[in-house]
Amino acid sequence: MKTADFNFDLPQRLIAQYPPEKRGQSRLMTLNRATGKRAHRTVTELADILYAKEFLSPGGEAPLLVFNDTRVRKARVRARSETGAETEFLFLEERGEILWKTLVKRARRKKAGNVFTFFDGAGKQTAKAVVTGFEGDYVLLEFEERLTEDWFEKNGAVPLPPYIKRKDNPQDSERYQTVYAKQTGSAASPTAGLHFTNGLLDALETRGIESAFVTLHVGLGTFLPVRAENVEDHVMHEESFSITEENAAVIEEAMAGKRKIIAVGTTSLRALESAFCGGKLERGVQSTSIFIYPGYKFKVVDALFTNFHTPLSTLLMLVCAFAGRELILESYAEAVREEYRFFSYGDAMLIY
């Protein structure tokens, strides 16, 4: 299977640079993967859409939505080298009490033993770290003491994706975070969830549409294009996720009752599909490097609420696995014609 088969033309003007004026005011394309039928709706209609017969169980019960409640860390932090040059590190993964895996521009120019000092807005030193090693393009930083989430909140910035061609602003601190975010640890937002407001969640609950949660900390690898010529040669990144006993029981009960399981976002889907083994969901903290592309047989998820994804990405391959490559690319071409907004701050798609 060729990676080039997952490319499509996208005008730059359709890449959303800002969120909609009000959260939840996005367009929603619905796609029936069995018939190929598409409809153009809005996210505000979701409670009504999900109460239609297509989403009810044989016994008439409403579906279950599964969300990813990870919280985005303010992971972009500026530092100064021993020569006085300023740079910016993106903190991706804590490797121990004082060791972090980071991404930085011109990483290959960094050397083991290089020291970097971090400052607050007033120029006061807040931390110091030394480069202890490398993992491919990633730099390992060892600090003098453990960094707290409060330190990131005070000194860091929101890690907007590279296709958003502007600096972050105070609005992003709220809008690049889901309203139900709880467990801090992501370097990127689970963006399908950005469409949900507390009002929409209440409307869903009123209709008897329950919610369950998983936690998958999103890494940068999620957004990187596949560079291998053949899809099968791509090495997937690893991400940490967890499912509590309470949430696993809710999901398993819904499955046993033949209720539809709707994953909100590809990260929720990957967590569910990774955790399902022997007819049940594994509980607790786990890791996954699952790579879902056409040919994959889904075990848990019946429908997917998601954003529109980048060309040549593993996320596009995942939705193609769910609905078929030709149908997805046809739908994306229609979204372009209809001037949908793409990627993290863009519009949404419900595939069922």
C-alpha positions in Angstrom: 0.0 0.0 0.0 1.5 3.3 -1.1 1.7 6.3 1.2 1.0 8.6 -1.9 -2.5 7.0 -2.1 -3.4 9.1 1.0 -2.7 12.5 -0.5 -5.3 15.2 -1.4 -5.3 18.8 -2.6 -6.1 21.3 0.1 -6.1 25.1 -0.4 -4.1 26.9 2.3 -7.0 29.2 3.0 -9.1 26.3 4.4 -6.5 25.5 7.1 -8.2 27.0 10.2 -5.8 29.5 11.9 -8.3 30.4 14.7 -11.1 28.6 16.5 -14.7 29.6 15.6 -15.9 32.7 17.4 -17.9 30.6 19.8 -16.9 27.1 20.9 -19.2 24.5 19.3 -20.3 26.7 16.3 -18.6 24.5 13.7 -20.0 22.6 10.7 -20.4 18.9 10.8 -20.4 16.5 7.8 -22.1 13.2 8.5 -21.0 10.2 6.5 -22.8 6.8 6.3 -20.0 4.5 5.5 -22.4 1.7 4.3 -24.3 3.8 1.8 -21.9 6.6 1.2 -24.6 9.2 2.0 -23.3 12.6 3.2 -25.1 15.4 4.9 -24.1 18.9 6.0 -25.1 19.8 9.5 -23.7 21.6 12.5 -22.2 20.4 15.7 -25.0 22.1 17.7 -27.4 19.5 16.2 -25.4 16.5 17.5 -27.8 15.5 20.3 -30.6 15.2 17.7 -28.4 13.4 15.2 -27.3 10.8 17.7 -30.9 10.1 18.7 -31.8 9.1 15.2 -32.5 5.4 14.6 -29.2 4.8 12.9 -27.5 5.3 16.2 -29.8 3.4 18.5 -29.3 -0.1 19.7 -31.7 -2.9 18.5 -33.5 -2.3 21.8 -33.8 1.4 21.1 -31.1 2.5 23.6 -28.9 5.6 22.9 -25.2 5.3 22.0 -22.3 5.9 24.3 -19.7 8.6 23.6 -16.1 8.0 24.7 -13.9 11.1 25.2 -10.2 11.6 25.8 -9.9 13.7 29.0 -6.2 14.5 28.6 -5.1 18.0 29.3 -2.6 19.9 27.2 0.5 21.0 29.0 2.0 24.5 28.2 4.9 22.7 26.9 6.7 25.3 24.8 9.3 27.0 27.0 12.1 29.4 26.1 15.7 29.0 27.3 19.1 30.6 26.9 22.3 28.7 26.1 25.7 29.4 27.7 26.5 31.7 24.7 23.4 33.8 25.4 21.5 32.5 22.3 17.8 32.1 22.9 16.0 28.9 21.9 12.7 27.2 22.6 12.2 23.6 23.8 9.0 21.6 23.4 8.6 19.2 26.4 7.2 15.9 25.2 7.7 13.3 27.9 9.0 13.1 31.5 11.5 10.2 31.7 12.1 10.4 35.4 12.0 12.9 38.2 14.4 15.3 36.5 14.8 14.0 32.9 12.7 15.2 30.0 12.5 14.2 26.3 12.3 17.5 24.3 12.2 18.8 20.8 14.2 21.9 19.7 15.2 23.5 16.5 18.6 22.7 15.1 18.8 19.8 17.6 21.8 18.3 15.7 23.9 21.4 16.7 23.3 20.6 20.4 26.0 18.5 22.2 26.0 16.5 25.4 27.0 18.7 28.2 25.4 21.9 26.8 23.7 23.8 29.6 20.5 25.8 29.1 18.9 28.2 31.6 15.2 29.0 31.7 13.8 32.4 32.8 10.4 33.8 33.7 8.9 36.9 32.0 10.8 39.2 34.4 14.2 37.6 33.5 14.5 35.7 36.7 16.1 32.2 36.4 13.5 29.4 37.1 15.4 26.3 36.1 18.7 25.0 34.6 19.2 21.8 32.6 22.1 20.0 30.9 21.9 18.0 27.6 22.5 14.3 28.6 21.8 12.6 25.3 19.8 12.2 22.1 17.1 10.0 20.7 17.0 10.6 17.0 15.9 14.2 16.6 14.9 14.5 20.3 17.1 16.0 23.0 17.2 14.7 26.6 17.4 17.4 29.2 18.3 16.7 32.9 17.2 19.4 35.4 18.5 20.2 38.8 15.1 19.5 40.3 11.8 18.2 39.2 9.6 20.5 37.2 6.0 21.0 38.4 2.9 21.6 36.3 2.7 25.0 38.0 6.1 25.7 36.5 4.8 25.0 33.0 1.7 27.1 33.6 3.8 30.0 34.6 6.6 29.7 32.1 5.3 27.8 29.1 3.2 28.5 26.1 0.5 26.5 24.3 2.0 24.1 21.7 -0.1 25.0 18.7 0.5 22.7 15.6 3.0 23.8 13.0 0.2 24.4 10.4 -1.2 27.2 12.5 1.0 30.0 11.2 0.8 32.5 14.0 1.9 32.9 17.6 -0.3 31.7 20.3 -2.5 34.2 22.2 -4.3 34.2 25.5 -7.4 32.8 23.9 -5.6 29.7 22.9 -5.0 28.7 26.5 -8.7 28.1 26.8 -9.7 27.2 23.2 -6.9 24.6 22.6 -8.2 22.7 25.6 -11.4 20.7 25.9 -14.0 21.7 28.5 -13.6 18.3 30.2 -9.8 18.2 30.2 -8.6 16.7 33.4 -5.3 14.7 33.2 -2.3 16.8 32.2 0.2 15.3 29.9 -0.4 16.0 26.2 1.8 17.9 23.8 -1.2 18.4 21.5 -4.9 18.7 22.0 -7.4 15.8 21.2 -9.0 18.3 18.8 -12.3 16.5 18.1 -13.2 17.3 21.6 -12.8 21.0 21.1 -16.3 21.2 19.6 -18.0 20.1 22.8 -19.5 22.8 25.1 -20.9 22.1 28.6 -24.3 23.0 27.0 -23.9 20.3 24.3 -22.8 17.7 26.9 -25.9 18.6 28.9 -28.1 18.2 25.8 -26.6 14.8 25.1 -27.2 13.7 28.7 -30.8 14.9 28.6 -31.3 12.6 25.5 -29.9 9.6 27.5 -26.6 9.7 25.6 -24.0 8.7 28.2 -20.3 9.6 28.3 -17.3 7.6 29.3 -13.6 8.7 29.4 -10.2 7.4 28.6 -6.9 9.2 29.0 -4.4 9.2 26.1 -1.6 11.7 26.2 -1.2 13.0 22.7 2.4 13.1 21.3 3.7 15.0 18.3 3.9 11.8 16.2 0.2 12.0 15.8 0.5 14.9 13.4 3.7 13.9 11.5 3.3 12.8 7.8 4.3 9.2 6.9 7.6 9.5 5.1 8.0 5.8 4.2 7.1 5.0 0.5 5.0 2.0 1.7 2.5 2.4 4.5 3.5 -0.9 6.0 7.1 0.4 6.6 6.1 3.3 8.8 7.1 2.9 12.5 4.4 4.3 14.7 5.2 6.4 17.8 4.3 5.2 21.2 1.8 6.9 23.5 0.7 6.4 27.1 -3.0 5.9 27.9 -5.2 4.6 30.8 -8.7 3.4 31.4 -10.2 3.4 34.9 -12.2 0.4 36.2 -15.3 2.6 36.3 -15.1 3.8 32.7 -14.1 0.3 31.4 -17.2 -1.2 33.1 -19.5 1.5 31.5 -18.1 0.8 28.0 -18.3 -3.0 28.4 -21.8 -2.8 29.6 -22.8 -0.7 26.6 -21.1 -3.2 24.3 -22.9 -6.1 25.9 -26.2 -4.3 25.4 -25.3 -3.8 21.7 -25.3 0.0 22.1 -23.3 2.0 19.6 -19.8 3.0 20.8 -18.9 6.4 19.4 -15.2 7.5 19.8 -14.8 11.2 20.0 -11.5 11.6 18.2 -8.9 9.3 16.9 -7.0 9.2 20.2 -10.1 7.8 22.0 -10.5 5.2 19.2 -6.8 4.2 19.4 -7.1 3.7 23.2 -10.2 1.6 22.9 -8.9 -0.6 20.1 -5.6 -1.0 21.9 -7.1 -1.9 25.3 -9.6 -4.5 24.0 -8.3 -8.0 24.5 -10.1 -11.3 25.1 -13.5 -9.8 25.0 -12.8 -7.1 27.6 -10.9 -3.8 28.1 -7.6 -3.9 30.0 -7.7 -1.5 32.9 -5.0 0.9 34.2 -2.0 2.6 32.6 -0.9 1.1 29.3 1.0 2.1 26.2 0.2 1.8 22.5 1.9 2.1 19.2 -1.1 0.8 17.2 -1.1 1.8 13.6 -4.5 1.6 12.0 -4.7 1.7 8.2 -7.0 0.1 5.6 -7.4 -3.6 6.3 -7.7 -3.2 10.1 -10.7 -4.9 11.7 -12.3 -2.7 14.3 -13.3 -4.5 17.5 -14.9 -1.8 19.7 -15.8 1.4 17.9 -19.0 1.7 15.8 -18.8 5.4 14.9 -16.2 8.2 14.9 -16.6 11.9 15.6 -13.4 13.5 14.3 -11.8 16.5 12.6 -10.5 16.6 9.0 -6.9 15.4 8.9 -3.7 16.3 7.1 -2.6 14.6 3.9 -0.3 11.6 4.2 -0.9 11.3 7.9 -1.6 8.2 10.1 -4.8 9.9 11.1 -6.1 10.1 7.5 -5.1 6.4 7.1 -7.1 5.6 10.3 -10.3 7.2 9.0 -9.7 5.5 5.6 -9.5 2.2 7.5 -12.8 3.0 9.1 -14.8 4.1 6.1 -12.8 3.1 3.0 -10.1 5.2 1.2 -12.1 6.2 -1.8 -15.1 7.2 0.2 -13.0 9.3 2.6 -11.1 11.0 -0.2 -14.4 11.7 -2.0 -15.8 13.2 1.2 -12.7 15.3 1.7 -13.0 16.6 -1.8 -16.6 17.6 -1.1 -15.5 19.3 2.1 -13.0 21.4 0.1 -15.8 22.3 -2.4 -18.1 23.3 0.5 -15.3 25.4 2.1 -15.1 23.4 5.3 -12.3 24.4 7.7 -9.6 21.8 8.2 -7.4 20.5 11.0 -7.2 21.3 14.7 -9.4 24.5 14.8 -11.5 23.3 11.9 -14.9 21.7 11.3 -15.9 18.1 12.2 -17.0 14.9 10.6 -19.2 12.1 12.0 -18.6 8.7 10.4 -21.0 5.9 11.2 
